């Protein structure tokens, strides 16, 4: 990976690009009016068990091509312990979302999902895997590359509980995929359903994630195995269990306040052109302050253009013939 830049003095302060390519890269990473699609970095700790690695692999396949995977030590892979390595690597690969997997005796099968802002960890949630069924564990149709999911959050706790409300925001950013102006109906092929269980009284919060494949009527008619699976599982609804299906237990969280979220969501103002006339299309001011406008009209057909004909300009055929004979006689 090419060096983007160096730091001033003793290493504190913003990074200063030293090459032309580094300047272009830093220019692309500046805040924009319309932000780029969010990439995700996946980190696996050295002691991550099979469930963590398989879940990260499934998430990476769904986030492709906006995902990068790396392997770190447990201390570096857990942002609740140390965020320096994660923040440094996320800037290097330009990722604003992260998902890490570790496992220990105190916190087995540990998954952390979070977001970055301005090169630092913004918010995150730590969850433990209680039950896991991956994409390969369920024999059903899988979505094609480039399809987008539908996100469904079931339960009132997603809007009534502060912790669940923050988790909903993080999960929405993590699973939503790229931003599109328009989408074909056939591109929506699977959905993630999240159930919120628990409250402050029980001191436990659980998130149940279920993924379903959205099957069309044509696929039900052509494939007998899909039709059989559809009839057994859904009974008339065109959804099929696909995976991954995970039962999470919420452990540690770092949720933003409303004021901090408002600061992170603030956008820069768009600079208006002083020569443009406000509220008027195709109009602008010149150097003297005069207002000029551009009018676009269709191309006219001059053959069909109706003009006024005056009587004094009309010429009869008889007169034109006599004038011609006179000219011939004079020439003779």
Beta strands, then each sheet from edge to edge (+ up, - down):
strand 1: 5-7
strand 2: 15-17
strand 3: 40-44
strand 4: 67-71
strand 5: 97-102
strand 6: 110-117
strand 7: 120-133
strand 8: 148-154
strand 9: 188-199
strand 10: 204-214
strand 11: 239-241
strand 12: 245-254
strand 13: 283-285
strand 14: 291-293
sheet 1: 1+ 2-
sheet 2: 4+ 3+ 5+ 6- 7+ 12- 10+ 9- 8-
sheet 3: 4+ 3+ 5+ 6- 7+ 12- 10+ 11-
sheet 4: 13+ 14-
end
